[in-house]
Amino acid sequence: MDLRVLRYFIVAVEAKSINEASRQLYVTQPTLTRQFHELEEEVGHKLFERSKNGIKPTEKGLLLYQRAVEVLDMVSRMKKEIKTSDKLEGVISFAAAETPTMLNIAKVMHEFNQKNPFVYFDLMTAIRQHALNYIENGICELALTVHMPDPSFAFLKIHDKNRFGIYTLKGSVLSQKQKICPQDLRGLPMIMSKTMFQNKALEGWLGFPPINLRIAATCDFINNAVMLVKSSLGHIIAFDGLIGDHSDFNNAVVFVPFEPTLYSESYIVWKKDRMLSQPARIFLDELKAGLKISDKNEART
């Protein structure tokens, strides 16, 4: 499969017109049409739906578009990684869960960037499964997750612990409590990320699977979840320290910790048996030093 044709295909999908793609690429329309026809024959599926308003990708065409974007992005990063240079440069792609641990990682990022100004971070907020998929598919090199990764991944176990509790509207019944017990949550509308459904520590604390709570909404990112709390939709199960100093949020919601206290650990994850780029390898070493992670907390095999 020709990378040049994949680039043409991406442009055509985004332009929604072969005519417009032809203009942008300085390639004749008959040439593009022929190459797209050959691409359809190669993959064995129709890739475009054509109408008087232009073109749009079929289901298979959309899948090819998404994968083509990933492939060309990886090729671009590969060229940057292997280019000879006296200075460290490039991109460190990093997928991160919403966890207070990110604050300490951000401090290491700052120190690393001060020493290596030609390296920048491509930071993606992602729940655990999305982050692991990004690593598996080469979209990112490193990830921060809050659950033990699968055996196919190497990881560093971080000393920081994430304390579970409830974000609730000030003035609510739960906001009047000093601690939250499992029985306090029965019958109340809850908001949580889908990742929490698979959290064995939370299940052990509750005494039953989290999905058996009264779920008002699932929401993977804390800012949107807090908006739901402010509208009185429910109470968020999440980690302490996520909303920081955001005055609008702090004026509206309060955090109440679980009793018995419940913590979740964090991990830096990367793909086992895949060589990291030079910037990512050096940054990983600086993470170990900056977060004081010993070798016994590293698993590569």
C-alpha positions in Angstrom: 0.0 0.0 0.0 1.6 3.3 -1.2 2.0 5.9 1.5 1.6 8.6 -1.2 -1.8 7.2 -2.1 -2.8 7.1 1.6 -2.0 10.8 1.8 -4.1 11.5 -1.2 -6.9 9.5 0.3 -6.7 11.5 3.6 -6.9 14.8 1.7 -9.9 13.6 -0.4 -11.8 12.5 2.7 -11.1 15.8 4.5 -11.9 17.9 1.4 -15.1 15.9 0.8 -14.4 16.3 -2.9 -12.1 14.6 -5.4 -12.0 17.9 -7.4 -10.9 19.9 -4.3 -8.4 17.2 -3.4 -7.0 17.4 -7.0 -6.6 21.1 -6.6 -4.9 20.9 -3.2 -2.5 18.1 -4.3 -1.8 19.4 -7.8 -2.7 16.0 -9.2 -5.2 15.5 -12.0 -8.7 14.3 -11.1 -8.5 11.2 -13.5 -5.2 10.2 -11.8 -6.8 10.5 -8.3 -9.9 8.6 -9.4 -7.7 5.8 -10.9 -5.6 5.5 -7.8 -8.6 5.4 -5.5 -10.1 2.7 -7.6 -6.9 0.7 -7.4 -6.9 1.2 -3.6 -10.5 -0.1 -3.4 -9.5 -3.2 -5.4 -6.5 -3.7 -3.1 -8.5 -3.6 0.2 -11.6 -5.4 -1.4 -14.1 -2.8 -0.3 -15.8 0.3 -1.6 -14.3 3.3 0.2 -16.4 6.3 -1.0 -20.1 7.1 -1.4 -20.5 9.6 -4.2 -23.3 12.1 -4.6 -23.9 15.5 -6.3 -22.7 17.1 -3.1 -19.3 15.4 -3.2 -18.0 12.3 -1.5 -18.0 10.8 1.9 -16.2 7.7 3.2 -18.1 4.4 3.7 -17.7 2.6 7.0 -14.6 0.8 5.6 -13.4 4.0 4.1 -13.6 5.8 7.5 -11.7 2.9 9.1 -9.0 3.2 6.4 -8.9 7.0 6.9 -8.3 6.6 10.7 -5.6 4.0 10.2 -4.0 6.0 7.4 -3.7 9.1 9.7 -2.1 6.9 12.3 0.3 5.4 9.9 1.4 8.7 8.4 1.8 10.2 11.8 4.1 7.2 12.8 6.1 7.6 9.6 6.6 11.3 10.4 7.7 10.6 13.9 10.0 7.8 12.7 11.8 10.2 10.3 12.3 12.7 13.2 13.6 10.0 15.5 16.2 8.7 13.2 17.4 12.0 11.8 20.9 12.7 12.8 21.3 15.7 15.1 23.6 16.9 17.8 20.7 18.1 19.9 17.9 16.1 21.4 14.7 16.8 19.6 11.4 15.3 18.7 8.0 14.5 20.2 7.1 12.5 23.3 3.5 11.2 22.9 2.0 10.6 26.3 -1.5 9.4 27.2 -2.6 10.2 30.8 -5.4 9.3 33.1 -7.0 12.0 35.2 -5.1 11.5 38.5 -3.4 13.8 41.0 -0.1 11.9 40.1 -0.1 13.9 36.9 1.0 17.0 38.9 4.3 15.4 39.9 4.8 14.1 36.4 4.2 17.6 35.0 7.0 18.9 37.2 9.4 16.4 35.7 8.1 17.4 32.2 9.0 21.0 33.0 12.5 20.1 34.2 13.0 17.9 31.1 11.8 20.6 28.7 14.1 23.2 30.3 17.1 21.0 29.5 15.7 19.9 26.1 13.8 22.8 24.5 13.6 21.0 21.1 11.5 18.2 22.5 7.8 18.8 23.1 5.1 16.7 24.7 1.9 15.5 22.9 -0.3 15.0 25.9 -3.6 13.1 25.5 -6.1 12.6 28.3 -7.4 9.1 28.1 -9.0 6.4 30.3 -7.0 3.2 30.8 -8.2 1.1 27.9 -7.9 4.0 25.4 -4.4 4.7 26.7 -3.3 1.1 26.3 -4.8 0.9 22.8 -2.9 4.1 21.9 0.3 2.4 23.0 -0.5 -0.9 21.3 -1.2 0.9 18.0 1.8 3.1 18.2 -0.2 6.3 18.6 1.7 7.1 21.8 4.8 5.8 23.5 4.1 6.3 27.2 0.9 6.3 29.3 -0.1 7.0 32.9 -2.8 4.6 34.1 -4.3 4.0 37.5 -4.6 0.2 37.3 -2.1 -2.6 36.8 -1.4 -2.9 33.1 -1.7 -6.1 31.1 1.3 -8.5 30.9 2.1 -7.3 27.4 3.2 -3.9 28.7 6.2 -2.8 30.6 5.6 -0.4 33.5 6.9 1.6 36.4 4.9 1.5 39.6 4.6 5.0 41.1 4.7 5.6 44.9 1.9 8.2 44.8 -1.5 6.8 45.9 -4.8 8.2 44.6 -7.5 8.5 47.4 -11.0 7.6 46.5 -14.0 9.6 47.5 -17.1 11.5 46.4 -17.4 15.0 44.8 -20.8 16.2 45.8 -22.7 19.5 45.6 -22.2 21.7 48.7 -25.3 21.5 50.8 -26.2 17.9 49.8 -26.7 15.1 52.3 -23.3 13.6 51.5 -21.5 17.0 51.9 -22.5 17.0 55.5 -20.5 13.9 56.2 -16.8 13.7 57.2 -16.4 10.2 55.6 -18.4 8.2 53.1 -19.3 4.5 53.8 -20.5 2.0 51.2 -24.1 2.1 52.7 -24.2 5.9 52.2 -24.2 5.4 48.4 -27.2 3.0 48.2 -30.0 4.5 46.1 -28.2 7.7 45.3 -27.5 8.8 41.7 -23.8 8.3 40.9 -21.5 9.6 38.2 -18.3 7.8 37.4 -15.9 6.9 34.5 -16.5 3.6 32.7 -13.0 2.5 33.9 -14.4 2.5 37.5 -16.7 -0.4 36.5 -13.6 -2.7 36.3 -11.9 -1.4 39.4 -11.5 -4.4 41.7 -10.4 -2.2 44.6 -13.7 -0.2 44.4 -15.7 -3.4 44.1 -14.0 -4.8 47.2 -14.8 -1.6 49.1 -18.4 -1.5 48.1 -18.9 -5.3 48.6 -20.6 -5.5 45.1 -19.8 -4.6 41.5 -19.8 -0.8 41.0 -22.2 -1.2 38.0 -24.9 -2.3 40.5 -25.0 1.3 42.0 -27.7 3.6 40.8 -25.8 5.1 37.8 -27.0 8.5 36.7 -24.2 9.0 34.1 -20.8 7.8 33.0 -18.3 10.5 32.2 -14.6 10.0 31.5 -13.4 13.5 32.2 -13.7 15.4 35.5 -14.6 18.9 34.2 -17.7 17.6 32.4 -18.5 15.4 35.4 -18.4 18.4 37.7 -20.8 20.2 35.4 -23.2 17.3 35.9 -22.8 17.6 39.7 -23.5 21.3 39.6 -26.8 20.5 37.7 -27.7 18.2 40.6 -27.6 15.1 38.4 -25.6 13.0 40.9 -22.4 12.5 42.9 -19.0 11.7 41.3 -16.9 8.7 42.5 -13.3 9.9 41.7 -9.9 10.7 43.2 -9.2 13.5 45.5 -7.3 16.5 44.1 -8.6 16.4 40.5 -10.3 19.8 40.4 -7.3 21.7 41.8 -7.8 25.4 42.4 -10.7 25.9 39.9 -12.7 28.5 41.8 -16.0 27.9 40.0 -15.8 24.2 40.9 -14.5 24.6 44.4 -17.3 27.1 45.2 -19.9 24.5 44.0 -18.6 21.1 45.1 -16.8 19.4 48.0 -14.8 16.2 48.2 -15.6 13.7 50.9 -13.2 10.7 51.3 -14.2 7.0 51.6 -14.2 5.2 55.0 -12.5 2.7 55.2 -9.9 4.7 53.2 -9.4 3.4 49.7 -6.4 4.1 47.4 -5.5 3.2 43.9 -1.9 3.1 42.6 -0.5 4.7 39.4 1.7 3.3 36.7 3.8 4.6 33.8 3.3 2.2 30.9 5.0 1.5 27.6 4.9 -1.3 25.0 7.1 -4.3 26.0 9.8 -5.3 23.3 9.3 -2.0 21.4 12.2 0.4 21.3 11.3 3.8 22.6 12.5 6.9 20.9 15.6 8.5 22.4 13.6 11.5 23.9 11.1 9.0 25.5 13.9 6.8 26.9 15.7 9.8 28.5 12.4 11.2 29.8 11.6 7.8 31.3 14.9 7.8 33.2 14.2 11.3 34.5 10.8 10.2 35.6 12.4 7.4 37.6 14.8 9.8 39.2 12.3 12.6 39.7 9.6 10.4 41.2 12.1 8.3 43.1 11.1 5.0 41.5 13.4 2.2 42.4 14.3 -0.7 40.0 12.1 -3.1 42.1 9.1 -1.1 41.0 9.9 -1.6 37.3 8.5 -4.5 35.3 9.8 -5.2 31.7 9.4 -8.9 31.4 
